[in-house]
Amino acid sequence: MDKLGGDILRLWVASTDYSGEMAVSDEILKRTSDVYRRIRNTARFLLSNLNGFDPEKNQVAFGDMLALDQWVVDRAHQLQARIEKAYEEYRFLDVYQQVHGFCARELGGFYLDVIKDRQYTTQTDSLARRSAQTALYHVVEALSRWIAPILSFTAEEIHENIPGKRGDSVLLETYYTGLGSLDDNAELGRAFWEQVLEVKHSVNKCLEDARNAKVIKGSLAAEVTLYVSDELQATLAKLGDELRFVMLTSEVRLKPLAAASDAEATELDSLKVAVKASDNTKCERCWHHRPDVGTHADHPDLCGRCISNLPEGSGEIRYYA
């Protein structure tokens, strides 16, 4: 207790299948501590990016949110149903696995990385930024209640720091009811984003190979060409220029799979990837390498997108990511 605190010990109990023999050791508790830090650090990121967000004034309706933000809220909605059922059946191990998986994969491994550009470069009150903040608000409201029976102290800390009006304690709250859900037939729905996620994981491996080979220093210094099947091209093309924000690269080009020559094969039969270092200059504000950096006399270090996102600018329009 003195070394780890009560929450980590409770998390160890929840992470153990009590239908069999329960094992404990310093190594097991260390792994439990790592999972705890993942959940806690995810909550910290969510809360820190809600700075200046007032749910009563700035919240965006689910139907008006950007497609990626709708997706992550829908994922939380699906997850909450599974967590609620697991608690009812005393399957605490499932709760542990579901929450940790959501923090590690959907949030830490995808969504939170993608929205950083939007959060930090678009205008303060833009739809792009407020939509992301609304999604973060919904997720952290739900997350604090999911973990409350297990990580009681941590959940209380999170609850106290969520913006907006709230009750005295998270332990007196019920499941969060503000999560929206995507229609089964939505064009940019669950199946669409699952396919995008598969592509992104494959592209990430190719970018990592390029980094190890010292072709690029970081993903934003890269331009990628995706050689794809006709079906996959039709899917990815729906994101337009915003595909580069999802892939975290400065440029993404789509070409027919048959045109691939020296491209790297991936786990997907419908995808091959070619990575090269961008020849364009790096924008000092967003770090993307863009051809228009240096073409604006008043802001020689910025790209046109960032200039539009300055307080006096017209503002960037985002639709998907």
C-alpha positions in Angstrom: 0.0 0.0 0.0 2.8 2.4 1.0 4.7 1.7 -2.2 2.0 1.4 -4.8 -1.2 2.9 -3.3 -4.7 1.3 -3.1 -5.7 1.8 -6.7 -2.9 -0.3 -8.2 -3.7 -3.1 -5.7 -7.4 -3.0 -6.7 -6.4 -3.0 -10.3 -4.3 -6.1 -9.8 -7.3 -7.8 -8.2 -9.5 -6.8 -11.1 -6.9 -8.0 -13.6 -6.8 -11.5 -12.1 -9.1 -14.3 -13.1 -10.5 -15.2 -9.7 -12.1 -18.4 -11.1 -8.6 -19.9 -10.9 -5.6 -19.5 -8.7 -4.6 -15.9 -8.2 -0.9 -15.1 -8.5 1.0 -12.1 -7.2 4.6 -11.0 -7.4 6.7 -7.9 -7.8 6.8 -8.4 -11.5 3.0 -8.8 -11.8 2.5 -5.7 -9.7 5.0 -3.8 -11.9 3.0 -4.8 -15.0 -0.2 -3.7 -13.3 1.5 -0.3 -12.5 2.3 0.1 -16.2 -1.3 -0.5 -17.1 -2.4 1.9 -14.4 -0.1 4.6 -15.8 -1.5 4.1 -19.3 -5.0 4.7 -18.0 -4.0 7.6 -15.8 -1.9 9.3 -18.6 -4.7 8.9 -21.1 -7.0 10.7 -18.7 -4.4 13.4 -18.1 -4.2 14.0 -21.9 -8.0 14.1 -22.2 -8.3 16.6 -19.4 -5.3 18.8 -20.5 -6.9 19.2 -23.9 -10.1 20.4 -22.4 -8.5 23.6 -21.3 -10.8 26.5 -22.1 -13.7 24.2 -23.0 -17.1 24.9 -21.4 -19.5 22.1 -22.2 -22.5 24.4 -21.9 -21.1 26.9 -24.5 -18.7 25.0 -26.7 -20.1 21.5 -27.0 -20.8 20.4 -30.6 -23.9 18.3 -31.3 -23.0 14.7 -32.3 -24.3 15.1 -35.8 -22.2 18.2 -36.4 -19.0 16.7 -35.2 -16.2 15.7 -37.6 -16.4 12.1 -38.8 -13.4 10.9 -36.8 -14.8 12.4 -33.6 -18.1 10.7 -34.1 -16.3 7.4 -34.5 -14.4 7.7 -31.2 -17.6 8.6 -29.3 -19.4 5.7 -31.0 -16.5 3.4 -29.9 -16.9 4.6 -26.3 -20.7 4.0 -26.6 -20.1 0.4 -27.8 -17.5 -0.2 -25.1 -19.8 1.2 -22.4 -22.4 -1.4 -23.2 -19.8 -4.2 -22.9 -18.4 -2.8 -19.6 -21.8 -2.4 -18.1 -22.6 -6.1 -18.9 -19.2 -7.2 -17.5 -19.8 -5.5 -14.2 -23.3 -7.0 -13.9 -21.7 -10.4 -14.3 -18.7 -9.7 -12.0 -16.3 -10.1 -14.9 -13.8 -7.5 -13.6 -11.0 -9.0 -15.8 -13.1 -8.1 -18.9 -13.5 -4.5 -17.6 -9.8 -4.3 -17.1 -9.0 -5.6 -20.6 -11.6 -3.4 -22.3 -10.6 -0.2 -20.7 -6.9 -0.8 -21.1 -7.4 -1.8 -24.7 -9.4 1.3 -25.5 -6.8 3.6 -23.9 -3.9 1.8 -25.7 -5.3 1.1 -29.1 -8.2 3.4 -30.2 -7.0 6.4 -28.1 -3.3 6.2 -27.6 -2.5 4.2 -30.8 -4.7 6.2 -33.1 -7.2 8.9 -32.2 -5.2 11.1 -29.9 -2.2 11.2 -32.2 -4.4 12.2 -35.2 -6.2 15.1 -33.4 -3.1 16.8 -32.1 -2.7 18.7 -35.3 -6.3 19.9 -35.1 -6.1 20.7 -31.4 -2.8 22.7 -31.6 -3.0 24.4 -35.1 -6.7 25.3 -35.8 -8.4 28.4 -34.4 -9.5 28.3 -30.8 -13.2 28.4 -31.5 -13.2 26.5 -34.8 -15.5 23.6 -35.4 -12.5 21.4 -36.0 -11.1 22.1 -32.5 -14.4 22.2 -30.6 -15.5 19.0 -32.2 -12.4 17.2 -30.9 -12.8 18.8 -27.5 -16.4 17.6 -27.4 -15.3 14.1 -28.2 -12.6 14.2 -25.5 -15.2 15.5 -23.0 -17.6 12.7 -23.7 -14.9 10.1 -23.5 -13.4 11.3 -20.2 -16.9 11.6 -18.6 -17.5 8.0 -19.5 -14.1 6.8 -18.6 -14.2 8.2 -15.1 -17.3 6.2 -14.4 -16.1 3.0 -16.0 -13.1 2.9 -13.7 -14.7 4.2 -10.5 -15.5 0.8 -8.9 -11.8 -0.2 -9.3 -9.6 2.9 -9.5 -11.7 4.9 -7.0 -9.2 7.6 -6.1 -8.1 8.1 -9.7 -11.7 8.3 -10.9 -12.5 10.9 -8.2 -9.5 13.0 -9.3 -10.6 12.9 -12.9 -14.2 13.7 -12.0 -13.1 16.8 -10.1 -11.1 18.1 -13.0 -13.6 17.7 -15.8 -15.0 21.1 -16.9 -18.7 21.9 -16.4 -21.2 21.4 -13.6 -21.0 18.0 -11.7 -22.1 16.2 -8.7 -20.1 15.8 -5.4 -18.5 12.5 -6.3 -18.1 10.2 -9.2 -19.1 7.4 -6.9 -22.6 8.8 -6.8 -22.9 9.0 -10.6 -24.5 6.5 -13.0 -23.2 5.5 -16.4 -22.7 8.5 -18.7 -25.6 9.1 -21.0 -24.1 11.6 -23.4 -22.4 9.2 -25.8 -23.7 9.3 -29.4 -24.0 6.3 -31.7 -23.3 5.9 -35.4 -26.0 4.5 -37.7 -25.2 1.1 -39.1 -25.5 2.5 -42.7 -23.4 5.6 -42.1 -21.0 6.2 -45.0 -18.1 7.0 -42.7 -19.2 4.5 -40.1 -17.6 1.7 -38.2 -16.6 -0.5 -41.1 -15.0 2.5 -42.9 -12.8 3.5 -39.9 -11.9 -0.2 -39.3 -10.5 -0.3 -42.8 -8.7 3.0 -42.4 -7.2 1.7 -39.1 -5.9 -1.4 -40.8 -4.3 0.7 -43.5 -2.8 3.1 -40.9 -1.2 0.2 -39.0 0.4 -1.1 -42.2 1.6 2.4 -43.1 3.0 2.9 -39.6 5.2 -0.2 -40.0 6.5 1.1 -43.3 7.3 4.5 -41.8 9.1 2.8 -38.9 11.2 0.8 -41.5 12.0 4.1 -43.3 13.0 5.7 -39.9 15.3 2.8 -39.1 16.9 3.0 -42.5 17.4 6.7 -41.9 15.3 7.6 -45.0 13.2 9.9 -42.8 13.6 11.4 -39.3 9.9 11.5 -38.4 6.6 10.7 -40.1 5.8 14.3 -40.9 9.0 14.5 -42.9 7.6 11.8 -45.1 5.5 11.6 -48.2 3.9 8.2 -48.9 2.4 6.7 -52.0 -0.2 4.0 -51.3 -0.7 1.5 -54.1 -4.1 0.2 -53.5 -6.9 -2.0 -55.0 -9.8 -0.3 -56.6 -12.0 -1.0 -53.6 -9.5 0.4 -51.1 -8.9 3.4 -53.3 -12.6 4.2 -53.2 -12.6 4.0 -49.4 -9.5 6.1 -48.7 -10.4 8.7 -51.4 -13.4 9.7 -49.2 -11.0 11.5 -46.9 -9.6 13.6 -49.7 -6.6 15.7 -48.6 -7.3 14.9 -45.0 -6.0 11.4 -45.5 -2.5 12.8 -44.7 -3.7 13.9 -41.3 -4.9 10.4 -40.5 -1.6 8.9 -41.7 0.5 11.6 -39.9 2.5 12.4 -43.0 3.0 15.5 -45.1 1.6 14.0 -48.2 -0.4 10.9 -49.3 -0.9 9.8 -52.9 -3.2 7.0 -54.0 -2.2 4.9 -57.0 -3.4 1.7 -58.5 -1.9 -1.5 -57.0 -0.8 -2.7 -60.5 1.5 0.4 -60.7 3.6 -0.7 -57.7 7.2 -1.5 -58.6 9.6 -0.9 -55.7 6.9 -0.4 -53.1 6.9 -2.3 -49.8 4.4 -5.1 -49.4 2.2 -5.1 -46.3 0.0 -7.5 -44.4 -2.9 -6.3 -46.6 -3.1 -7.9 -50.1 -4.8 -4.7 -51.3 -1.9 -2.3 -50.2 1.7 -1.6 -50.9 3.5 1.4 -49.6 6.4 3.6 -50.9 7.9 6.1 -48.4 10.2 9.0 -49.4 11.6 12.0 -47.6 9.7 15.2 -48.5 11.6 17.8 -50.6 9.5 20.6 -49.3 10.3 23.0 -46.5 9.0 22.3 -43.0 6.4 24.7 -41.6 7.5 25.9 -38.2 4.0 26.0 -36.8 2.5 22.6 -37.8 5.7 20.8 -38.8 4.2 19.6 -42.1 6.5 19.8 -45.1 4.5 21.8 -47.6 5.3 23.3 -51.1 3.9 26.7 -50.1 6.2 27.4 -47.2 8.3 30.4 -48.0 5.9 31.8 -50.6 4.1 34.2 -48.2 6.1 37.4 -47.6 4.5 38.2 -44.2 5.0 34.7 -42.8 8.0 33.1 -44.6 8.2 30.2 -42.1 4.6 29.1 -42.3 2.4 27.1 -44.8 -0.8 28.6 -46.2 -2.9 26.4 -43.9 -1.3 27.7 -40.8 -1.5 31.3 -42.0 -5.3 30.8 -42.4 -5.4 29.5 -38.9 -3.8 32.5 -37.3 -6.2 34.6 -35.2 -6.7 37.1 -38.1 -7.0 34.4 -40.7 -10.1 33.0 -42.3 -9.7 29.6 -40.6 -9.2 26.1 -41.9 -12.2 23.9 -42.7 -12.0 20.2 -41.7 -14.7 17.6 -42.5 -13.3 14.2 -41.5 -10.1 14.2 -39.4 
